[in-house]
Amino acid sequence: MICLRLNRSLTVDRVVSVTMWSVILLSILASAQGQTQTEGDPPSVTIAQGSVVGTAVTSSGFTHYEFHGIPYADSTSGSHRFKAPRPAPTFTQTFVADRKGIKCVKAIKGGYEGTEDCLVANVYTPAIDPEKKYPVMVWIKGSEFEKTKGPELSFRNLMEKEVIVVSLNFRESILGYLCLGTETAPGNAGLKDIIAGLQWVKDNIEQFGGDPESITLFGHGSGAAAVDLVTLSPMSKGLVHRAIAQSGSSISPWSVTRDPTQYAILVAEQLGHEITEELDIEKLSEVFTRTSVAALMAVIDELDLTDNSLAFAPCIENEHLDDEKFLEKSPFSTLTEETYTKIPMIFGFVENEGTIRFDEALEANWLTKMDQSFSDFIQPDLEFETTEEKESIAKEIRSRYFNSNPINMENIESYIDYHGDTMVLISVIREARLRAGSGEPTYLYEFSYQGAVGDAIVGSLPASVVGAAHGQELAYLFDIDTAATVETNAGDEFVQKVLVERWTNFAKTGRPTSESSASFWPVVNSGNTNVLLIRNEPNSINQATDVPITDPHREDVDFWNQIYEKHFLDAEGHWTAEEKEEEEEEEEVDTTEDPLMTTETPETEPDVPDSAPAAVGYTFLILAFFAVVDKFHSAQILA
């Protein structure tokens, strides 16, 4: 059954005059959320698009200002679904930036959530003064964080250190990364969204009190890989001055696809379209443009990926197209050739990154499949000449992590170690080493601290899994209100102070120093893989729980380096001029009725023709119709 979830806050896209009634409404909203609005008028700024009004918020005695849902690009619906974002709309009236909770489309169990018209920025600033020139930190979330438990994160901790935080929405999954090498689906739309968002920040952040020449991009998980990829793209030149990649990198096995059309064809076939000739690839973008979001997400949610890859991921773009390319060669080639803009970087990982795959371990038959067909579970950035060679290497890998033990819940620590190494740890260390000689400092950390605050957001794990789980450091970096249910201690408070200080000082100066810790964080260099270890045990010298160490995980890195030297499969484009020749003018969309496809055109406010695009422009009647159609056809297709 396909369940369509409609967030009420996403159904309204309002641009209204700022009157006494809007002031009262904003005050009520702030009060309803347990936050106090300061006296006086709501904060207002004038940006390139027009006037924007936000909200003054006081929390724990700290007053700051928030602006939610400001569009940084135009609608991506209809024929623009897979294309690069278009310029942001101009406001004809004052834009009330109170649109919290807007999400881009993603598949969830039983349906999907979010809206296609989701390209918005949220701005959080400690003061609105163009003369302040606060450093700016732009946050790119990873979808994995939504698996964590607990309250919504807040950026208050960072703002208290006098930085501005901007969070950017961007297209994900097939809507963000359908890569067919055509004009209608060239690939990397989600990453081009981030570029457009960064350009918006550079053009407008000064009006919020920020410094457009001091922008730090930071992200987690798949968001970290996106951050890293942005720093390697020529499109980001001048837009990013520092970057932090937490638990992901551009050379993670899943970060760039090795076969951009593989899952596109599979999804089309599941939707009932037979792909029989190479030329049919040209028609896929038309098929996916006309197919409802509900139908697309229903099929994508059922994909069974065992090799730690993503069905739709960034790609190497078709060089024969005329549009600007985000990636023309692989991240590995870009790094080794040093053909990127060098900036200070922080990379890092937690002790138990493999917990990101713990939910799969709870699924019926998942561990059994891995135990019986282990070679199907090795990462997609390896290639082999024969099946026998693949099975031989798979046996070697399995022996290292599982010895001769079966793969089951009794050996879940080995399962977590394997996935943590292959998905995150090895690639992060490899990239830090590649960047070490760039001329700009590269820092590396390992977060192993396990405390009550972090445990509250990652949920239940087996008692045998000791140390920090995937995403646990975010509980200390951001302001997550667990005080009512979690008893913190001095260790929690110290780790929180150190992380916030190091991250914000890095954003200010490019050096991750801490006023609360006496520990020095050395850079990675060609001779040593220096790491700052953030742990539970205090240093005997200065009692700090963050200590510098050298070459951790050396044996694991050496093991994988030997495999990669022989079997590394780099990402590359698969386009030729003959196969991917495009029309000079865009073809008209075929209007032949297809029961699996429906045109989704967002409604716009009739009285504000140039206002931000409606977040969800469908009536409940149309949604009900889609649900019935999708339910009927999904039953036929997936039976």
C-alpha positions in Angstrom: 0.0 0.0 0.0 1.2 3.5 -0.8 0.7 6.0 1.9 1.0 9.6 1.0 2.1 11.7 4.0 1.2 15.4 3.7 2.9 17.8 6.1 0.4 20.6 6.8 3.2 23.1 7.0 4.2 22.3 3.4 0.8 23.0 1.9 1.0 26.8 2.2 3.4 29.1 0.5 2.6 32.6 1.7 3.9 35.9 0.8 2.0 38.6 2.8 2.4 42.1 3.9 3.9 42.6 7.3 1.1 43.9 9.5 0.3 43.9 13.2 -1.6 40.6 12.6 1.6 38.9 11.3 3.5 40.1 14.3 0.8 38.6 16.6 0.8 35.3 14.6 4.6 35.0 14.8 4.5 35.6 18.5 1.9 32.9 19.0 3.9 30.4 16.9 7.1 31.1 18.9 5.2 30.7 22.2 3.6 27.4 21.0 7.1 26.0 20.5 8.3 27.0 24.0 10.3 29.9 22.7 10.1 33.5 23.6 10.0 36.3 21.0 11.8 39.5 21.9 10.0 42.7 22.1 9.6 44.9 19.0 9.1 44.1 15.4 10.1 40.8 13.8 13.6 40.9 12.2 13.6 42.0 8.6 16.2 42.1 5.9 16.3 43.1 2.3 18.0 40.7 -0.1 18.2 40.5 -3.9 14.8 38.9 -4.1 13.0 41.4 -1.9 12.1 42.0 1.7 12.1 39.0 4.1 10.8 38.9 7.7 11.9 36.3 10.2 11.4 35.4 13.9 13.3 36.5 17.0 13.8 33.5 19.3 15.0 33.3 22.9 16.1 30.0 24.2 17.9 29.4 27.5 18.5 33.1 27.7 20.1 33.4 24.3 18.3 35.5 21.6 18.9 34.8 18.0 17.0 35.2 14.7 15.6 32.6 12.4 14.4 32.7 8.7 12.8 29.5 7.4 12.0 28.4 3.9 13.5 31.1 1.8 13.6 29.8 -1.8 17.1 30.0 -3.3 16.0 28.5 -6.6 12.8 28.2 -8.6 10.5 25.3 -9.0 11.9 22.0 -10.2 8.6 20.3 -11.0 7.5 19.1 -14.4 10.0 19.3 -17.2 12.6 20.8 -14.8 12.5 17.8 -12.5 16.0 16.5 -13.2 17.7 19.6 -14.5 20.0 22.1 -12.8 18.1 24.6 -10.6 16.9 27.9 -12.1 17.3 31.3 -10.5 15.3 32.1 -7.4 12.0 33.9 -7.8 11.6 37.6 -6.9 9.2 38.6 -4.2 6.4 41.0 -5.1 5.6 41.5 -1.4 7.3 40.9 1.9 8.2 37.3 2.3 7.3 35.8 5.7 10.1 33.3 6.3 8.3 31.0 8.8 8.0 27.9 6.6 9.5 25.3 8.9 9.9 21.7 8.1 10.0 21.8 4.3 11.7 18.6 3.1 12.7 17.3 -0.3 11.1 14.1 -1.6 12.4 10.8 -0.2 11.0 7.3 0.0 9.9 6.0 3.4 8.2 2.8 4.5 4.7 2.9 3.1 5.1 5.8 0.8 7.1 9.0 0.7 7.5 12.4 2.4 8.4 15.8 1.2 7.7 18.0 -1.8 9.4 18.6 -5.1 9.5 22.3 -4.6 11.9 22.1 -1.7 14.9 24.2 -2.7 14.9 26.5 0.3 17.5 28.0 2.7 17.0 28.3 6.5 19.2 31.1 8.1 20.1 31.2 11.8 22.0 34.3 13.0 23.0 35.6 16.4 22.5 39.2 15.2 21.3 41.1 12.1 24.0 43.6 11.4 25.7 43.9 8.0 28.7 45.3 9.8 29.3 42.2 12.0 30.7 40.0 9.3 30.1 36.7 11.2 31.7 33.6 9.7 29.1 31.4 8.0 28.6 27.6 8.4 26.4 26.0 5.7 25.0 22.6 6.9 24.3 19.7 4.5 22.4 17.0 6.2 22.8 13.3 5.5 19.7 11.2 5.1 21.1 8.7 7.6 20.6 11.1 10.4 16.9 10.7 10.1 17.3 7.2 11.3 18.4 8.5 14.7 16.0 8.9 17.5 15.2 12.0 19.6 14.3 15.7 19.1 15.1 17.9 16.2 18.6 19.4 16.2 19.2 23.1 16.8 22.2 25.3 15.9 22.1 27.4 19.0 25.5 26.0 20.3 27.2 27.3 17.2 25.5 30.6 17.1 26.6 31.3 20.7 30.1 31.2 19.3 29.2 34.0 16.9 28.8 32.2 13.7 25.8 32.2 11.3 24.4 28.8 10.3 22.5 28.2 7.0 20.9 24.8 6.2 20.2 24.0 2.6 17.6 21.6 1.1 18.6 19.8 -2.0 17.1 17.1 -4.2 17.9 13.5 -3.2 17.5 10.0 -4.6 16.3 9.7 -8.2 15.1 13.4 -8.3 18.6 14.5 -7.3 20.8 12.0 -9.1 19.1 10.5 -12.1 22.0 10.5 -14.6 21.2 9.6 -18.2 23.6 11.8 -20.0 20.8 13.7 -21.7 19.8 17.4 -21.6 16.7 16.6 -19.6 18.6 14.4 -17.1 22.3 15.3 -17.2 22.9 14.2 -13.6 24.0 15.7 -10.3 21.0 17.9 -9.9 21.2 17.6 -6.1 24.8 18.8 -6.1 24.0 21.6 -8.4 21.2 22.6 -6.0 23.9 22.9 -3.3 26.0 25.1 -5.6 23.0 27.3 -6.3 22.4 27.5 -2.5 26.0 28.5 -1.9 25.8 31.2 -4.5 22.6 32.5 -2.8 24.5 32.5 0.5 27.4 34.4 -1.0 25.1 37.0 -2.6 22.8 37.5 0.4 24.4 36.5 3.7 25.9 39.9 4.3 22.3 41.3 4.9 21.9 38.7 7.7 25.2 39.8 9.3 27.4 37.2 7.6 30.8 37.4 5.8 30.4 36.2 2.2 34.2 35.6 2.1 34.2 33.2 5.1 31.9 30.3 4.2 32.5 26.8 5.8 30.6 23.9 4.3 29.9 21.0 6.6 27.9 17.8 6.5 27.4 14.3 7.8 27.1 10.9 6.1 25.9 11.3 2.6 25.9 15.0 3.3 29.7 14.7 4.1 30.3 13.1 0.7 28.3 15.9 -0.9 30.4 18.5 0.9 33.6 16.8 -0.3 32.4 16.5 -3.9 31.4 20.2 -3.9 35.0 21.1 -2.9 36.3 19.1 -5.8 33.9 20.6 -8.4 35.0 23.6 -10.5 31.5 25.0 -10.0 32.3 25.8 -6.3 35.3 28.0 -6.9 35.0 31.1 -4.7 31.9 29.8 -2.9 33.6 27.6 -0.2 36.6 28.6 2.0 36.7 25.7 4.4 34.9 22.3 4.7 34.2 19.6 7.3 33.2 16.1 6.2 31.8 14.0 9.0 31.5 10.2 8.3 31.8 10.4 4.5 34.1 11.3 1.6 34.1 11.7 -2.1 35.8 8.4 -2.6 33.5 6.4 -0.3 32.4 3.4 -2.4 28.8 4.7 -2.6 29.5 8.4 -3.2 29.8 8.2 -7.0 28.0 5.6 -9.2 29.9 3.2 -11.3 26.9 2.5 -13.6 24.6 5.6 -13.9 21.8 3.8 -15.8 21.6 0.5 -14.1 18.9 1.3 -11.5 17.2 3.8 -13.8 16.5 0.9 -16.2 15.4 -1.4 -13.3 13.0 1.2 -12.0 11.5 1.8 -15.4 11.0 -1.9 -15.9 9.3 -2.1 -12.5 7.0 0.7 -13.6 6.0 -1.4 -16.6 8.2 0.0 -19.3 10.3 -2.5 -21.4 13.8 -1.3 -22.2 14.8 -3.2 -25.3 17.2 -1.0 -27.2 20.0 1.4 -26.3 18.0 4.3 -27.8 15.3 3.7 -25.2 17.7 5.3 -22.6 16.9 8.6 -24.4 13.2 8.1 -23.4 13.8 7.3 -19.8 13.9 10.9 -18.6 10.5 11.5 -20.3 9.1 8.5 -18.5 10.4 9.6 -15.2 9.4 13.2 -15.7 5.8 12.1 -16.3 5.6 9.5 -13.6 4.1 10.5 -10.2 6.4 10.9 -7.2 4.3 8.3 -5.4 4.9 5.7 -8.1 8.6 6.4 -8.3 9.2 6.3 -4.5 7.2 3.1 -4.1 9.5 1.3 -6.5 12.7 2.8 -5.2 11.7 1.8 -1.6 11.6 -1.8 -2.7 15.1 -1.9 -4.2 17.4 -4.4 -2.4 21.0 -3.1 -2.5 23.5 -5.4 -0.7 26.8 -3.9 -1.9 26.7 -0.6 0.1 25.9 1.4 -3.0 23.1 3.9 -3.7 20.6 3.3 -6.4 20.9 6.9 -7.5 24.2 8.7 -6.7 26.4 11.4 -8.2 27.9 10.6 -11.6 30.6 11.6 -14.0 28.6 13.8 -16.5 28.4 13.5 -20.3 31.2 15.7 -21.7 29.3 16.1 -25.0 26.5 18.1 -23.4 26.7 21.9 -23.5 25.6 22.6 -19.9 28.0 23.3 -17.1 29.3 20.1 -15.5 29.6 19.4 -11.8 31.9 16.4 -12.3 33.8 15.7 -15.5 36.2 13.2 -14.0 36.3 11.0 -10.9 37.0 12.4 -7.4 40.0 10.0 -7.2 41.5 11.4 -10.4 40.8 14.9 -9.3 42.6 14.3 -6.0 45.6 12.5 -7.4 46.0 15.1 -10.2 45.4 17.9 -7.7 43.1 19.7 -10.1 40.9 21.2 -7.4 40.8 24.4 -5.3 42.8 23.7 -2.2 41.1 24.7 1.1 41.5 23.7 4.8 39.6 20.5 5.5 38.4 18.4 8.5 37.6 14.7 7.9 36.4 12.3 10.5 34.6 9.1 11.5 33.1 7.5 14.6 34.2 4.2 16.1 31.2 2.2 15.0 30.3 3.6 11.6 28.8 0.2 10.6 25.8 0.8 12.9 24.3 2.6 9.9 23.5 -0.9 8.5 22.2 -2.3 11.8 18.5 -1.9 10.8 19.2 -4.2 7.8 20.6 -6.8 10.1 17.2 -6.9 11.9 15.4 -7.7 8.6 14.4 -11.2 7.9 17.0 -13.2 6.0 19.5 -10.3 5.6 22.2 -11.8 7.6 21.5 -15.3 6.1 21.9 -13.9 2.6 25.2 -12.2 3.6 26.4 -15.5 5.2 25.5 -17.6 2.1 26.4 -15.1 -0.6 29.1 -12.8 0.9 30.6 -11.8 -2.5 27.3 -10.0 -3.3 28.0 -7.7 -0.3 31.4 -6.4 -1.2 31.6 -2.8 -2.2 31.0 -1.6 -5.8 34.4 0.1 -6.3 36.1 -3.2 -6.8 36.4 -5.1 -10.1 37.5 -8.6 -11.0 38.4 -10.3 -14.2 36.6 -13.6 -13.4 34.0 -14.8 -11.0 36.6 -17.1 -9.4 38.8 -14.1 -8.7 35.9 -12.3 -7.1 35.0 -15.3 -4.9 38.7 -15.6 -3.9 39.0 -12.0 -2.7 35.6 -12.2 -1.1 36.8 -15.2 0.9 39.9 -13.2 2.0 37.8 -10.3 3.1 35.3 -12.4 5.0 38.1 -14.3 6.8 39.6 -11.0 8.0 36.4 -9.8 9.6 34.5 -12.9 10.5 37.2 -15.6 10.6 35.4 -18.9 10.2 32.3 -17.7 12.1 28.9 -17.5 10.6 27.4 -14.1 9.9 24.6 -13.8 12.4 23.5 -11.7 15.4 25.9 -13.5 17.6 28.7 -11.9 15.6 27.1 -8.5 15.1 30.3 -6.7 16.1 32.1 -8.2 13.2 29.2 -7.2 10.9 29.4 -3.6 12.2 33.2 -3.5 11.8 33.0 -4.7 8.2 30.4 -2.2 7.1 32.1 0.6 9.1 35.5 0.0 7.4 34.1 -0.4 3.9 31.5 2.3 3.9 33.4 5.1 5.7 36.6 4.6 7.7 39.0 3.3 5.0 37.9 5.9 2.3 38.1 8.8 4.8 41.6 7.9 5.8 42.7 7.3 2.2 41.4 10.7 1.2 42.9 12.5 4.1 46.3 11.1 3.0 45.6 12.2 -0.6 44.9 15.7 0.5 47.9 15.9 2.9 50.2 17.3 0.3 47.8 19.9 -1.1 49.4 22.9 0.7 46.3 23.5 2.8 45.9 21.8 6.3 43.9 18.6 6.5 42.7 17.4 9.9 41.4 14.0 10.8 39.4 12.9 13.9 38.0 9.7 15.4 35.0 10.0 17.7 34.7 7.1 20.1 33.1 8.9 23.1 30.0 7.2 24.3 27.7 9.2 26.6 24.1 9.5 27.7 23.4 12.4 25.3 24.6 10.5 22.3 23.0 7.3 23.3 19.6 9.1 23.4 19.6 9.8 19.7 21.0 6.6 18.2 18.5 4.2 19.7 19.0 0.7 21.0 22.1 -1.3 20.0 23.4 -4.6 21.3 25.3 -4.3 24.6 28.3 -5.9 22.9 28.6 -2.8 20.6 30.8 -0.5 22.7 31.7 3.0 21.5 30.1 5.8 19.4 27.6 4.8 16.8 27.0 6.5 13.4 25.7 10.0 14.0 26.4 10.1 17.7 28.8 13.1 17.6 25.9 15.2 16.3 24.3 15.1 19.7 27.2 17.0 21.1 27.8 19.4 18.2 24.2 20.6 18.0 21.8 21.7 20.7 19.6 18.6 21.2 17.3 19.1 24.2 17.5 15.8 26.1 17.8 17.4 29.5 14.3 16.3 30.5 15.1 12.6 30.0 18.9 12.3 30.1 21.2 12.9 33.0 24.4 14.4 31.6 27.8 14.4 33.3 31.1 16.3 33.2 32.3 14.2 30.3 29.3 15.0 28.2 29.7 18.7 28.9 33.5 18.7 28.1 33.0 16.9 24.8 30.3 19.3 23.8 32.4 22.3 24.5 35.4 20.9 22.7 33.5 20.0 19.5 31.7 23.3 19.3 34.9 25.3 19.9 36.9 23.3 17.4 34.3 23.5 14.7 33.5 27.2 15.1 37.2 28.2 15.5 37.9 26.3 12.3 35.1 28.2 10.6 36.7 31.5 11.8 40.4 30.8 11.2 40.9 27.5 9.5 42.5 26.1 12.6 40.3 23.8 14.9 41.6 25.0 18.2 39.8 24.7 21.6 39.8 27.0 24.6 38.6 24.1 26.9 41.2 21.5 25.8 45.0 21.7 26.1 45.4 19.0 23.4 47.0 20.0 20.2 45.4 18.7 17.0 48.2 18.0 14.4 47.6 18.0 10.7 47.8 14.9 8.5 51.1 14.9 6.6 52.7 12.6 4.1 54.6 10.8 6.8 52.0 10.3 9.5 48.2 9.9 9.6 47.7 12.1 12.7 44.3 11.8 14.3 42.5 13.5 17.2 40.8 10.8 19.2 37.8 11.9 21.2 37.2 9.2 23.8 35.9 8.4 27.2 39.2 8.0 29.1 40.8 11.3 30.1 44.4 12.0 29.3 46.7 11.3 32.3 48.6 14.5 31.6 45.9 17.2 31.1 42.7 15.2 31.8 41.3 16.0 28.4 39.4 13.3 26.6 40.6 14.4 23.2 44.1 13.2 22.5 46.3 13.1 19.4 47.4 9.7 18.1 49.2 8.5 15.0 48.3 5.9 12.4 45.3 4.2 14.0 43.8 1.4 12.0 47.1 0.9 10.1 46.6 -2.8 9.6 43.1 -2.4 8.2 44.2 0.4 5.9 47.2 -1.6 4.7 44.9 -4.6 4.1 42.5 -2.6 1.9 45.3 -0.7 0.1 46.6 -4.0 -1.1 43.2 -4.9 -2.5 42.6 -1.5 -4.1 46.0 -1.6 -5.8 44.9 -4.6 -7.8 41.1 -4.3 -8.0 40.1 -0.6 -7.7 37.3 0.3 -10.0 37.3 4.1 -10.6 34.1 6.0 -11.5 33.9 7.2 -15.1 31.4 8.4 -17.6 29.9 6.0 -20.1 28.9 8.4 -22.7 29.8 8.7 -26.4 28.8 11.5 -28.8 26.9 9.0 -31.0 24.9 7.4 -28.2 24.1 10.6 -26.3 23.6 13.2 -29.1 21.0 15.6 -28.1 18.5 17.7 -30.0 19.2 21.5 -30.3 15.8 22.2 -29.0 14.0 20.4 -26.2 11.4 17.9 -27.5 7.8 18.3 -26.5 6.6 15.9 -23.9 4.5 13.1 -25.3 0.9 13.5 -24.0 -0.1 9.9 -24.6 -2.0 8.8 -21.6 -0.2 6.2 -19.4 -2.0 4.9 -16.3 1.4 4.8 -14.5 2.3 8.4 -15.3 0.7 11.6 -14.3 1.7 15.2 -14.9 2.4 17.0 -11.6 2.4 20.7 -12.0 2.5 22.8 -8.8 -0.1 25.4 -8.3 0.9 29.0 -7.7 -0.7 31.7 -5.7 -3.0 33.6 -8.2 -2.5 36.9 -6.4 1.3 36.7 -6.3 2.5 35.5 -9.7 6.2 35.8 -8.9 6.1 34.5 -5.4 8.0 31.4 -4.2 6.6 28.2 -5.7 4.0 26.4 -3.8 5.4 23.6 -1.6 2.6 21.2 -2.4 0.2 22.3 -5.1 -2.2 19.4 -5.2 -5.6 19.1 -3.7 -6.5 16.2 -1.4 -8.8 14.9 -4.2 -5.9 14.6 -6.6 -3.8 13.0 -3.9 -6.5 10.4 -3.2 -6.7 9.7 -7.0 -2.9 9.2 -7.2 -3.0 6.9 -4.2 -5.7 4.7 -5.7 -3.9 4.5 -9.1 -0.5 3.8 -7.5 -1.9 1.2 -5.2 -3.6 -0.7 -8.2 -0.5 -0.6 -10.4 2.0 -1.3 -7.7 0.0 -4.4 -6.9 0.3 -5.5 -10.5 4.0 -4.6 -11.0 5.4 -5.8 -7.7 3.3 -8.9 -7.3 
